[in-house]
Amino acid sequence: MADIVQQRLEDKIPALEQLERVGLFTNKEVKSMVKRFTALEYKLHRAIQSKDDFITYIQYEINVLELIKKRRARIGYHFKREEIEYPIIHRINNVFRRATTKWQEDVQLWLSQVAFNKKWGTKTQLSKVLSSMLAIHPDKPALWIMAAKCEMEDRNSSESARHLFLRALRFHPENKKVYQEYFRMELMHAEKLRKQQQQLEQAKIDLGDYEFSPEILSGKLAEVVYRDAAQKIKGAEFILSLLQIAAIFDFTKELQDTILADLQSQYNDDCLMWDFMAKRELDAAGAPELQSAKGRASDTDRREDRCCAVYEEALKSLNTEAMWTCYATFCLERYKRKTNIPELKEKRKERLLQVLQNAHGVKLLQETFYKNWLQVLLSSGDTVSATQIAVAATQRFSQSVEMWSFSLQTLVHLESAEAGLLFQEALKHVNPKESLPLWQLQADWSMTSQTPEEAETFFKKGLLSPVPAVSSAMKENYLEWSYKTGSYKRAKKTFTSLHEHRPFTKAFFLKMIRIEKEQETPKMSNLRDYYERALREFGSSDEDLWMDYIKEELGRHGNPENCGKLHWRAVKTLEGESVERFTTKYTLLQTGNILKPA
């Protein structure tokens, strides 16, 4: 091993001497580098090799390169790159090669070598790295695409990029992303040739017998890619993605027309095709440039009407939820667009409400749109319609907690008389395990809108729920309601009736502790009872509960002598990491770093 290390160090000597000779590094710096290189080389030749050692070596060499670059710029010396930088770059690639050979599955390692060669402009080495990487990882489409882009952009080789895409399609014959990027590459190639031809013509350079192929210049190669892709991959969404790529280039009108014609003929039953055709009307050529805001608004209104006409045409043959969703989404987006013209805003609102009503009428309106519908009606002040839609939405989506919640919130906001009945209906239809939001909503409503007797009946019903989360939440709400509507005495009575009623929550006990402390003369005996009951349930895992109890004893109404006993009990009761956290907090309290209660 020592011989190999020594040989590698000797190989570095000419470049290091050159660095010192030209004044980029001092003798002291070169000696320091030799020591560092020696240590790094020995690590690379150990019996058990570590990937981190290879990465550290590579990073050190790259840092040296960066430092050389900065010092060259500082002293203005730009010679002898072949004798200084090139050997270092060669060494880095050798180390990368050794690392990727040993850890072939590490894609990030390959990508790091690719990035290094791109940065330092070693194009030939870049191609070799990409080729080796793809031989190991042919199952990753993203790597094929990246390699082809490198050939196209970094090496300016359209032919190599094309070859890589064709190879990629052998491994991934139905990969959408590969086809999309291949299609884009061919169009970029055609655009590059068109620019070259234009520049040559402007320079009036005689090309002799060489002529640019009209077929390639017009994007025929891209059309071949499109034809192949369209045969293997079906779906309007994919064809539309190719059309959008083609639209980026200004010489692809014929190609776009071809794709559009295929889209209309082959995907007449796809809502995405109709959605695209409808939205195209917004960009269609309209009236000449209009100066007034009203004139522009009128023109926008006509365009939107044409869009809606396409949607209506689509619905004659494709009356589906997906098609109605596209239509409603378009109308909602246009409604949300800002405009200073009241007439246009009103027209958009009417159009949206009509579409939502029609989709609801044929029972093909998605659940999410009912919330938008109610918001539009409420903002317009149409409370009657809002009430009707809120009720209708719950009938249509009777098992949806979200739909019931929003509809009930709307009815409560409108102070509708139907809210009470709908609360009862909601709990009958939804899954009990998901019903907690509805119970919480009804609890808030009961506390403000029902008589005390009705509210108490509701809370007692909630206590009997077989779902622990519901009964626990209702217990907390019942206690809070008792205190707010009655008095401390009533809250104490409610707590006494429930403190043995499982399941328990920490919040329930803390709520009663808060109520006790809000009294003019809180009783420490009561506080101790509440804390003890809470600790009985949560004392093994909640160190904060013990700390709060100890602080209470240190307070005005407590007895500091009890703190030692509480500390001893806490250490014995707490489990796992809770003990360490408690000990730390208790120590901080003892040293005055945690404020004690007044």
BAGUGU-726154 format. One record per residue (C-alpha): residue in three letters; x, y, z. Coordinates in steps of 0.1 Angstrom, whole numbers, padded with zeros to 4 digits, always signed. Layout:
<recs>
ALAXYZ/...
</recs>
This chain:
<recs>
MET+0000+0000+0000/ALA+0028+0024+0009/ASP+0044+0019-0026/ILE+0011+0028-0043/VAL+0007+0059-0021/GLN+0042+0069-0027/GLN+0038+0065-0065/ARG+0007+0087-0065/LEU+0024+0114-0045/GLU+0053+0114-0069/ASP+0029+0118-0098/LYS+0016+0150-0081/ILE+0051+0166-0076/PRO+0054+0182-0111/ALA+0021+0200-0108/LEU+0029+0211-0072/GLU+0063+0224-0082/GLN+0048+0243-0111/LEU+0024+0259-0086/GLU+0053+0272-0065/ARG+0074+0282-0095/VAL+0047+0304-0111/GLY+0039+0320-0077/LEU+0004+0307-0072/PHE+0014+0289-0039/THR+0042+0293-0014/ASN+0067+0266-0005/LYS+0050+0263+0029/GLU+0016+0258+0013/VAL+0029+0232-0010/LYS+0045+0212+0019/SER+0012+0215+0037/MET-0006+0201+0007/VAL+0018+0172+0004/LYS+0011+0162+0040/ARG-0027+0165+0034/PHE-0025+0145+0002/THR-0005+0118+0020/ALA-0031+0114+0047/LEU-0059+0113+0022/GLU-0042+0088+0000/TYR-0036+0064+0029/LYS-0073+0065+0038/LEU-0082+0056+0002/HIS-0060+0024+0004/ARG-0072+0010+0037/ALA-0085-0025+0038/ILE-0120-0013+0046/GLN-0128+0016+0024/SER-0152+0044+0033/LYS-0173+0064+0008/ASP-0168+0094+0030/ASP-0130+0092+0025/PHE-0134+0093-0012/ILE-0157+0123-0010/THR-0134+0141+0013/TYR-0105+0135-0011/ILE-0125+0148-0040/GLN-0137+0178-0021/TYR-0101+0187-0011/GLU-0089+0185-0047/ILE-0118+0206-0059/ASN-0110+0232-0032/VAL-0075+0233-0045/LEU-0088+0239-0080/GLU-0110+0267-0068/LEU-0081+0283-0049/ILE-0059+0282-0080/LYS-0087+0298-0100/LYS-0090+0327-0076/ARG-0052+0332-0073/ARG-0049+0332-0111/ALA-0075+0360-0113/ARG-0057+0379-0085/ILE-0022+0379-0100/GLY-0034+0379-0136/TYR-0015+0346-0145/HIS-0034+0325-0171/PHE-0007+0301-0185/LYS+0003+0265-0180/ARG-0032+0251-0175/GLU-0022+0218-0191/GLU+0005+0214-0164/ILE-0014+0226-0134/GLU-0053+0222-0136/TYR-0055+0193-0161/PRO-0036+0168-0139/ILE-0058+0177-0109/ILE-0090+0173-0130/HIS-0077+0140-0142/ARG-0070+0128-0107/ILE-0104+0139-0095/ASN-0121+0119-0122/ASN-0099+0089-0114/VAL-0110+0090-0077/PHE-0147+0094-0089/ARG-0142+0064-0111/ARG-0129+0043-0083/ALA-0158+0054-0060/THR-0185+0048-0086/THR-0170+0014-0094/LYS-0173+0004-0057/TRP-0206+0021-0050/GLN-0224+0018-0084/GLU-0258+0021-0069/ASP-0252+0056-0055/VAL-0268+0078-0081/GLN-0258+0110-0062/LEU-0221+0100-0066/TRP-0225+0097-0104/LEU-0244+0130-0105/SER-0216+0147-0085/GLN-0191+0136-0111/VAL-0213+0148-0139/ALA-0217+0182-0122/PHE-0179+0185-0117/ASN-0171+0178-0154/LYS-0198+0202-0166/LYS-0184+0229-0144/TRP-0148+0225-0155/GLY-0157+0220-0192/THR-0142+0185-0197/LYS-0167+0175-0224/THR-0150+0143-0235/GLN-0148+0130-0200/LEU-0184+0141-0194/SER-0196+0118-0222/LYS-0177+0089-0208/VAL-0192+0094-0173/LEU-0227+0097-0187/SER-0222+0065-0208/SER-0209+0046-0178/MET-0237+0059-0155/LEU-0264+0049-0180/ALA-0249+0014-0184/ILE-0254+0009-0146/HIS-0287+0027-0143/PRO-0307+0022-0175/ASP-0339+0019-0154/LYS-0340+0056-0145/PRO-0356+0077-0172/ALA-0345+0110-0155/LEU-0309+0100-0160/TRP-0314+0094-0197/ILE-0331+0128-0201/MET-0303+0145-0181/ALA-0276+0128-0202/ALA-0293+0139-0235/LYS-0296+0175-0223/CYS-0259+0175-0214/GLU-0251+0163-0249/MET-0274+0190-0264/GLU-0265+0219-0242/ASP-0229+0213-0230/ARG-0214+0194-0260/ASN-0237+0211-0286/SER-0243+0176-0301/SER-0279+0171-0313/GLU-0269+0138-0329/SER-0256+0124-0296/ALA-0287+0137-0277/ARG-0310+0120-0303/HIS-0291+0088-0300/LEU-0295+0088-0262/PHE-0332+0095-0265/LEU-0337+0066-0289/ARG-0318+0043-0265/ALA-0339+0056-0236/LEU-0371+0047-0255/ARG-0359+0011-0259/PHE-0358+0008-0221/HIS-0388+0030-0215/PRO-0410+0028-0246/GLU-0441+0044-0229/ASN-0425+0070-0207/LYS-0442+0103-0211/LYS-0414+0125-0198/VAL-0388+0109-0222/TYR-0411+0115-0252/GLN-0418+0151-0241/GLU-0381+0160-0237/TYR-0372+0142-0270/PHE-0399+0162-0288/ARG-0386+0194-0272/MET-0350+0185-0282/GLU-0359+0181-0319/LEU-0377+0214-0319/MET-0348+0231-0303/HIS-0325+0215-0329/ALA-0347+0228-0357/GLU-0347+0263-0341/LYS-0309+0263-0338/LEU-0305+0254-0375/ARG-0330+0281-0384/LYS-0310+0307-0365/GLN-0278+0295-0381/GLN-0293+0298-0416/GLN-0306+0333-0408/GLN-0272+0344-0396/LEU-0254+0330-0427/GLU-0279+0347-0450/GLN-0275+0380-0432/ALA-0237+0376-0435/LYS-0242+0367-0473/ILE-0219+0337-0470/ASP-0220+0314-0500/LEU-0227+0279-0487/GLY-0219+0262-0520/ASP-0237+0229-0525/TYR-0247+0227-0488/GLU-0283+0234-0481/PHE-0303+0233-0449/SER-0330+0207-0452/PRO-0365+0223-0453/GLU-0380+0193-0436/ILE-0357+0196-0406/LEU-0361+0233-0405/SER-0399+0230-0404/GLY-0398+0205-0375/LYS-0405+0173-0394/LEU-0382+0153-0371/ALA-0403+0165-0341/GLU-0434+0154-0360/VAL-0420+0119-0363/VAL-0414+0119-0326/TYR-0450+0131-0320/ARG-0464+0104-0343/ASP-0445+0077-0325/ALA-0455+0090-0291/ALA-0491+0094-0300/GLN-0493+0057-0311/LYS-0478+0044-0279/ILE-0492+0067-0253/LYS-0529+0075-0253/GLY-0547+0103-0235/ALA-0556+0139-0242/GLU-0535+0151-0213/PHE-0503+0138-0229/ILE-0511+0151-0264/LEU-0519+0185-0249/SER-0485+0185-0232/LEU-0468+0180-0266/LEU-0490+0207-0281/GLN-0480+0232-0254/ILE-0443+0224-0260/ALA-0448+0230-0297/ALA-0465+0263-0290/ILE-0433+0276-0275/PHE-0417+0277-0309/ASP-0428+0303-0336/PHE-0422+0280-0366/THR-0445+0251-0356/LYS-0480+0263-0368/GLU-0484+0233-0392/LEU-0473+0209-0365/GLN-0497+0225-0339/ASP-0525+0222-0364/THR-0517+0186-0370/ILE-0517+0178-0332/LEU-0549+0198-0327/ALA-0567+0179-0355/ASP-0556+0146-0340/LEU-0567+0158-0306/GLN-0602+0167-0318/SER-0607+0135-0338/GLN-0593+0110-0314/TYR-0603+0124-0280/ASN-0638+0138-0285/ASP-0649+0120-0254/ASP-0622+0135-0231/CYS-0631+0165-0210/LEU-0595+0178-0211/MET-0597+0182-0249/TRP-0630+0202-0246/ASP-0615+0222-0217/PHE-0585+0231-0238/MET-0607+0240-0269/ALA-0629+0262-0248/LYS-0600+0281-0232/ARG-0585+0287-0266/GLU-0613+0311-0273/LEU-0599+0335-0247/ASP-0567+0338-0269/ALA-0585+0339-0302/ALA-0581+0370-0324/GLY-0608+0395-0314/ALA-0615+0432-0318/PRO-0586+0456-0325/GLU-0569+0472-0296/LEU-0595+0489-0275/GLN-0587+0520-0255/SER-0615+0523-0230/ALA-0619+0500-0200/LYS-0655+0493-0209/GLY-0645+0484-0244/ARG-0619+0459-0232/ALA-0644+0445-0207/SER-0670+0441-0234/ASP-0645+0422-0256/THR-0635+0400-0226/ASP-0671+0393-0220/ARG-0676+0382-0256/ARG-0646+0359-0254/GLU-0658+0343-0222/ASP-0692+0338-0238/ARG-0675+0319-0267/CYS-0657+0297-0241/CYS-0690+0289-0224/ALA-0705+0280-0258/VAL-0678+0254-0263/TYR-0684+0240-0228/GLU-0722+0238-0235/GLU-0715+0220-0268/ALA-0693+0196-0250/LEU-0720+0188-0225/LYS-0744+0177-0252/SER-0722+0146-0259/LEU-0702+0144-0226/ASN-0726+0150-0197/THR-0702+0138-0170/GLU-0690+0151-0136/ALA-0655+0156-0150/MET-0669+0178-0178/TRP-0690+0199-0154/THR-0660+0202-0131/CYS-0640+0217-0160/TYR-0668+0241-0168/ALA-0674+0252-0132/THR-0637+0256-0126/PHE-0634+0279-0156/CYS-0664+0300-0145/LEU-0650+0302-0109/GLU-0616+0313-0121/ARG-0631+0340-0142/TYR-0653+0351-0113/LYS-0623+0355-0090/ARG-0604+0377-0115/LYS-0603+0413-0105/THR-0621+0439-0126/ASN-0632+0475-0121/ILE-0662+0471-0144/PRO-0693+0462-0123/GLU-0712+0449-0153/LEU-0685+0423-0161/LYS-0682+0412-0125/GLU-0720+0408-0123/LYS-0721+0389-0156/ARG-0694+0365-0143/LYS-0713+0359-0111/GLU-0745+0351-0129/ARG-0727+0328-0153/LEU-0710+0309-0124/LEU-0742+0306-0104/GLN-0761+0293-0135/VAL-0734+0267-0142/LEU-0734+0255-0105/GLN-0772+0253-0105/ASN-0773+0233-0137/ALA-0746+0209-0125/HIS-0764+0205-0092/GLY-0796+0199-0111/VAL-0782+0168-0129/LYS-0764+0157-0097/LEU-0730+0160-0113/LEU-0715+0189-0092/GLN-0684+0180-0072/GLU-0686+0184-0034/THR-0659+0211-0033/PHE-0679+0235-0054/TYR-0708+0237-0029/LYS-0685+0257-0006/ASN-0677+0281-0034/TRP-0714+0283-0042/LEU-0724+0292-0007/GLN-0697+0318-0004/VAL-0709+0335-0036/LEU-0745+0335-0024/LEU-0736+0348+0011/SER-0714+0376-0004/SER-0744+0386-0025/GLY-0767+0387+0005/ASP-0790+0359-0010/THR-0796+0342+0023/VAL-0827+0323+0011/SER-0808+0305-0017/ALA-0778+0300+0006/THR-0801+0282+0031/GLN-0816+0260+0003/ILE-0782+0250-0011/ALA-0768+0243+0023/VAL-0796+0218+0030/ALA-0794+0203-0005/ALA-0756+0198-0002/THR-0760+0178+0030/GLN-0786+0156+0012/ARG-0763+0150-0017/PHE-0732+0143+0004/SER-0748+0129+0035/GLN-0717+0110+0046/SER-0692+0139+0042/VAL-0682+0155+0075/GLU-0667+0185+0057/MET-0699+0191+0038/TRP-0720+0189+0069/SER-0696+0212+0088/PHE-0696+0239+0062/SER-0734+0237+0056/LEU-0741+0238+0093/GLN-0718+0267+0099/THR-0736+0286+0071/LEU-0770+0279+0087/VAL-0758+0289+0122/HIS-0744+0321+0106/LEU-0777+0328+0090/GLU-0795+0319+0123/SER-0817+0295+0104/ALA-0844+0275+0122/GLU-0833+0244+0103/ALA-0799+0242+0121/GLY-0812+0222+0150/LEU-0828+0195+0129/LEU-0798+0193+0106/PHE-0774+0188+0136/GLN-0795+0157+0145/GLU-0795+0144+0109/ALA-0758+0150+0106/LEU-0749+0127+0135/LYS-0772+0100+0120/HIS-0754+0099+0087/VAL-0717+0104+0093/ASN-0693+0078+0106/PRO-0692+0082+0144/LYS-0654+0080+0145/GLU-0653+0111+0122/SER-0681+0130+0139/LEU-0660+0151+0165/PRO-0661+0183+0144/LEU-0699+0181+0142/TRP-0702+0176+0180/GLN-0679+0206+0186/LEU-0699+0227+0162/GLN-0732+0217+0179/ALA-0717+0223+0213/ASP-0708+0259+0203/TRP-0743+0264+0189/SER-0760+0249+0219/MET-0742+0271+0243/THR-0753+0303+0225/SER-0787+0294+0208/GLN-0804+0268+0230/THR-0820+0269+0264/PRO-0799+0257+0294/GLU-0821+0226+0296/GLU-0816+0217+0260/ALA-0779+0224+0261/GLU-0775+0202+0292/THR-0794+0174+0275/PHE-0771+0177+0245/PHE-0739+0175+0266/LYS-0752+0145+0286/LYS-0759+0128+0253/GLY-0724+0135+0241/LEU-0710+0119+0273/LEU-0726+0086+0263/SER-0709+0085+0229/PRO-0690+0053+0223/VAL-0662+0073+0206/PRO-0636+0083+0233/ALA-0626+0115+0215/VAL-0662+0127+0214/SER-0671+0119+0250/SER-0638+0135+0262/ALA-0644+0167+0243/MET-0681+0169+0255/LYS-0669+0164+0291/GLU-0646+0195+0287/ASN-0673+0216+0270/TYR-0699+0206+0296/LEU-0676+0217+0325/GLU-0668+0250+0307/TRP-0705+0256+0300/SER-0715+0248+0336/TYR-0690+0275+0348/LYS-0701+0301+0323/THR-0738+0297+0326/GLY-0740+0289+0363/SER-0714+0295+0389/TYR-0684+0279+0406/LYS-0707+0258+0426/ARG-0723+0244+0394/ALA-0690+0238+0378/LYS-0678+0220+0410/LYS-0709+0198+0409/THR-0704+0190+0372/PHE-0668+0181+0379/THR-0677+0159+0408/SER-0702+0140+0387/LEU-0677+0134+0359/HIS-0643+0130+0376/GLU-0648+0092+0376/HIS-0663+0091+0341/ARG-0638+0077+0317/PRO-0621+0084+0293/PHE-0601+0112+0309/THR-0581+0141+0294/LYS-0555+0163+0310/ALA-0574+0193+0297/PHE-0605+0184+0317/PHE-0585+0185+0350/LEU-0566+0216+0340/LYS-0598+0233+0332/MET-0611+0227+0367/ILE-0578+0238+0382/ARG-0581+0271+0363/ILE-0617+0276+0375/GLU-0606+0270+0411/LYS-0577+0295+0408/GLU-0600+0321+0394/GLN-0620+0322+0426/GLU-0614+0350+0451/THR-0601+0325+0477/PRO-0591+0293+0460/LYS-0589+0262+0482/MET-0556+0244+0482/SER-0573+0212+0493/ASN-0594+0213+0461/LEU-0564+0220+0439/ARG-0545+0191+0455/ASP-0575+0168+0448/TYR-0576+0179+0411/TYR-0539+0175+0407/GLU-0539+0141+0423/ARG-0567+0129+0401/ALA-0548+0141+0370/LEU-0516+0125+0381/ARG-0534+0092+0387/GLU-0540+0091+0349/PHE-0511+0110+0334/GLY-0484+0110+0360/SER-0463+0083+0344/SER-0456+0103+0312/ASP-0463+0140+0318/GLU-0435+0158+0337/ASP-0451+0192+0332/LEU-0481+0181+0354/TRP-0457+0173+0383/MET-0440+0206+0378/ASP-0472+0226+0378/TYR-0482+0208+0410/ILE-0449+0216+0426/LYS-0451+0253+0416/GLU-0486+0254+0431/GLU-0472+0242+0464/LEU-0445+0269+0462/GLY-0473+0295+0456/ARG-0491+0317+0481/HIS-0517+0291+0491/GLY-0494+0260+0490/ASN-0470+0244+0514/PRO-0433+0243+0502/GLU-0426+0214+0525/ASN-0446+0191+0502/CYS-0423+0198+0472/GLY-0397+0172+0484/LYS-0423+0145+0486/LEU-0437+0154+0452/HIS-0402+0153+0437/TRP-0396+0119+0452/ARG-0430+0106+0439/ALA-0424+0121+0404/VAL-0390+0104+0400/LYS-0406+0071+0411/THR-0436+0074+0388/LEU-0423+0089+0356/GLU-0410+0066+0329/GLY-0384+0067+0302/GLU-0370+0101+0291/SER-0397+0119+0312/VAL-0376+0114+0343/GLU-0346+0132+0328/ARG-0367+0161+0316/PHE-0384+0164+0350/THR-0351+0163+0368/THR-0337+0191+0345/LYS-0368+0213+0350/TYR-0368+0207+0387/THR-0332+0217+0390/LEU-0338+0248+0370/LEU-0367+0257+0393/GLN-0345+0251+0424/THR-0318+0274+0410/GLY-0342+0302+0402/ASN-0341+0298+0364/ILE-0378+0290+0362/LEU-0401+0316+0378/LYS-0421+0305+0407/PRO-0458+0314+0410/ALA-0465+0346+0430/
</recs>
